[in-house]
Amino acid sequence: MFKTNIKTLFRDVRSIPLESGNPDLVAHISFGYRNLLILAYTMPWVTETLGNQAQPQALTARLLEASQMLAADLDKDMTAEDRTRCILYLLHSLCFHYNPEHMLVAQNAVTEILDSVDSNKFLQLKDSPYICKILCYDYYFRTDKKSCKKAEKMLTQWKEQQQQDGSWNGITLDYALQRLESYALYSDVVDRNKFEKTIRKSLHYYADLPQIKNEVRFLFLLAQMGIFSNYPEQVEQIMNNVLQGKVSETPTGSISDVNISDVNRTKDPNMLTALRFHILALYLLNTEQE
């Protein structure tokens, strides 16, 4: 069933012109291709099922094209929050497929946004998970110790705000998962042990919430942490909804009651296709190789 769905989605995303898509759409297509590329190197069924366009060289070419689009998007006018998200898309892409020209674009954008936050120009971003992730990436790519300390300070503040049961008061579930993504990234690039208890406590709390089945971001978090198989029930619930087309047209991809087949109520069917492609490729990558 999953292979049939990925074949259909792969066909559909190939028909989407990247140059006409917004950064969120381009990023999800790019990350879906990246997941397929990893699979293509280890699982013969990928090329056998999806055809020559799923061969590693073809997928790599598409990744490079997407990276170019993500770098070019940073020259456009957008809100501060959208810019930070686009910076993260590019940085995340560069972790897998490095390009010095795109890295220079990313570094300039990082410097600009961090300087703006330090000067209190964007107060709404000062303690946001977006900025924390950018700081972690800045340490990863440039070994900037100041960025590392700022990220650590932010994570420590969140730790102090954490309730005994692992929750945070006054924030949404999606925002809590964004914080956990920040902790996971810090663990990957700086220190795996420093916030281990904090992560484990919050993950235990939020994974048990009934509404977690509506959060696609939870799948991304589990994949990032390498613990996809630890939460089979939650993964199955989310994937069932995704396969039914219950995906929202937001950058986070949180599941909604809107069905993808109801095109009359869909503002951007390409965005929904890109999200589902990314999610299903992620699922296959984290289950086929177990």
N, C-alpha and C positions, 0 to 999 in steps of 0.2 A: 504493500500500500504506500509506504513512504517513498519507495523508489519510483513508483508511478507518478506520485505527486511532484517529486523533484524534477522528473523529466518534463512535466508540463510547465512547471515554474521556470525551469532553465530555458525552455523554448520562449516563454513569454518575456523574461528579462532581457534576452538577447535582442528582442525587437524594440526595446526602450532606448532611445538615443540619449546617451549620458549628457551630451552638451545642453540638452533642454531640461534636464532634471535639476531639482534643488539639492543642496548639500546633503540633506537627510536621505533622500532617495539614492543619490550616488554612493553614499557611505554604506547603506545597507546592501546594495548590489555588490559593492567592492568586498565587503566582509563575507558575503555569501560565496563569491568567487574564491576568496582566500581559503575558506573552509573546504570547498570542493577541490582546490589545488592540492591541499595536504592529503585529502582522500585519494586523489588521482595517482599520487606517487606510491600508495600502499594498497589500494583496492582496485583491481582490474575492472570490476563491474562499472566503475564510473564512466570510463571511456566507452566500454561496450554498450552501456545503456544510453548514454547521452550523446555519443557520437564524437566526431573529430573536434568539434568545438569545445569539448571537455578535455582535450589533451593538454598536458602541462604548459606547453608553449603558447597555446591559444588563451588559456586562462591567465597566464602571466601577462600577455599583451593587454588583456582587458583590465587587469589590475593596474598596470602602468597608466592606462588611459584614465581610469578613475582617480588615481593619485594626482594626475595633472589637473583634472577638474577640481578636486578638493583644494589644491594649491591656488588655482585661479580664483576660486570663490572668495578667498580671503582678501581680494582686491575690491570686493563689492561692499556697498553700504548695507549694514544690518544692525540689529540691536546688539547691545553688549552681551546679552545672554546667548543669542544665536552665534555671535562670533566666538565665544569661548567653546561652545559645542563644536563648531566647525574646526577650530584649532585642535581639539581633542580627536576629531575624526582623522585629521591629517597625521597627527602624532601616532595614533594607533596604527594607521596604515604604514607609517615609516618603520615601526617596530618589526614589521614582517618583511617589507620590501623597501630597503633604503635607497634614497635618491638624493644626492648632495644638493641639487638645485631646489628640490622641494623642501629639504631640511632647512635651507637658508630662509625660505619663505616662512616656514613654521617658527624658526627661532626669532625672526623679526616680529612676527605676530605675538609670540609668547612675551617677548620683552615689552612690547607696546601694552598688552593687556595687563601684565603684572605691574608695570609702572603706573598705569591708570588706577588700578586697585589700591596700590600703596599711597597714592595721592588722594584717595577717597573720592575719586571721580565716579566710581560705580559701587556705591555702598551696598546695593542689593547682592553684589557678588563677593563681598569681602570674606565671608565665611562659608562660601558655597562649595559643594563637592566638585563642581567644575574647576574652580580655582585650585582646590587641593590636588586634583588629578594633574593639572597643568604643572604645578610645583613638583610633583613626583616625577613627571616626564622630564622636566627641566634638569632635575638631578641625574636622571638616567642618561640623558643625551649629552649633557654638558658638565656633569659632576659638580653642579652648583650647590655648594654646601649651605648657602643662605636659603635657597629654595627648599632644601631638605629640612632645615630647621623650622621654616615657616609651615611646611606641611605637617611636621611632627607636632608643632604647637597647636594647629587646628585639630588634629586627630586627638590630642590629649584633652582639649576642651570638650570635644564631643564625648569622650570617655567619661569625663567628670559629670556630664549631663545625663549619662545613661542611668536608667532606673534599675532597680534590683533585679527585675525580671528580664532585663536586656533591651527594653523598649526605650524610645525617646518620646517625650511629651511634646505636643504642639506641632508635629510635622506629619506629612502624609506618608503612607506606606512606600510610595515610589521614591520620595525624598530619603527615607530611611535606607532603602536599597542602594541609592546613590552614595550615601555615606559608607555603606559596606563595600561598595565597589572601590571607593577611595582607600579604605583600609586594605583591601586585597591588593591594590596596585602598590601601595607603600610596602606591603609584605613582599611583593615580587621584586621590587627594585632597590629596597633599602634594608629592611630587617624583618625576616619572616616571624620572629618570635615576640617582638616587642608588644604587639597588640593582639596576640593570639587569643587570649581569654576574652577580650572585648568582642572580637569577631564571633567567637564561638557562642557567647551568651546571646548576642543579638540575632544571630542566624537561627538559633534554636527557637527564639521567641517568634520571629516573623515567619519562619517556615511553617509554624503550626496555625497561623491565622487562616480562617476559611477563605478570605479574599485574596490569598496569595495566588490562587489559580487564575486570577485576572491580571497578573503582573508578568508580562513577558520578560521584563528586566531580571526577574529571578533566574530565568534560564541563563541569561548572559553572565550573571554573577556566579552561578554554579560552574559554568564552563571555565570562567576566569580562574576560579579557585581549584579546578580539577576534581570536583566532588559531585559531578553530574549523577553518578550512580548511587549516591547516598540518599537521594530524595526521589525514588521512583514514582511514588504516588503523586507528588506535586508536579513532576515532569509530565506524567501521563495526562493529568487534568489540563495542564496548559496546552500541551500538544493537541489534545482532542479539540479544544476550542480553536486553536490555530487552523487545524485542518478543516474545521467547519466555516472558516472565514471570519471568525469573530476577532478581528484585529482592528484597532483604532487607527486613524490617519494621523497620529501624533508621532513626533520623533522617538518617543520612548516605546511605542508599540503596545501600550497597555491594552488589554483585550476589552472590547465593548460589545454591545448587543447588536451592532450593525453588521449585517451579513455582506460579505464581499460580492455575492451574486446580485445584490440589489444595486445595480449600477446607477439607478435613478437617484439614489440617496448617497451616492459615493462621489465626493468632490475630486478625488485623485486616485483612480484605480491603479495607476502605476506604482504609487506609494505603497498600497496594500500588497501588490505583487512583490515588490522589493522586500518588504518586511517578511512576508511569508517565505520567500526564497532564502533570505538570511537565516531565519529561525530554523527552517527545515534542514538546511545545510549544516547548521550548528548542531542540531540534534543528531544527524547522521554521523558527523565527525566524532561526537562524544559517545556514540553507542556502537558504531560499526567496528571500532578499534579496541573495544573493551575485551 
